[in-house]
Amino acid sequence: MERVAFLIEPSGERIGCLLNPETLVLRREAGLRPRRALGGSLPWGGPGDDPLLFTGGGTTEMTLDLLFDVSLSGSTLETEDVRELTEPLWRLAENGLREDGGMRPSLARMVWGKRLNFLGVVAAVAERLEHFTATGAPRRSWLRLRLVRVEDETGTREPVTGGEPPDADAVAAALTPEDYEAHTVLGAQAGEDGTPASGQRLDEIAHQRYGDPSMWRLIAALNGIDDPSHIPPGQVLRLPTPEALRRVM
């Protein structure tokens, strides 16, 4: 019954939950502010609105209400206390220590099917607990989460090729074992009709890694994949590094 998942970066931890799609709200705030002088707002005696200063950029936020219920039949989330499931989302609102001593929150990528992929930081979290057991353990949680979008570097990667389809045999012959990195295929949620969870599409992996979805053919050839539309979650692919492909192509 998992409808949506959060992938924590860079650890790769996956947090699954239930989602009521009627409560998902996207909000965009443009990069602008009222014009001001050193002493405060600029005097404005004319009709209409205050003069604005366009600063560029802006912020995009997503607010959604998540449902966790460990008593629902058929759920893959099994525990006695629902807080064991929601506690990782609370942790996302805590700052983490970077190697250079600075503070930053963890990044959370919200994935819902193949149509919604949102990378952001948790700006706020609130939870209402219900359905307590005799020992005081809550079994149901309504959790409101507010995410602020951050730049997704995987979506802006420069293509590694000039547009010509690579010859898989020639590329494989030019690469060494050190030119490859392992990639574990992530899983999507199971379908509402009971169909099993599917894995990432090869064109998605090719776009994220090489900036070119058409490179799925090379990935399939190098890994001996006959049916690229059905890659099981957990399968490990051998992928050339972008630097290695630029060298040999």
Order of alpha helices (4+ residues) and beta strands (2+ residues): beta-beta-beta-beta-beta-beta-alpha-beta-beta-beta-beta-beta-alpha-beta-alpha-alpha-beta-alpha
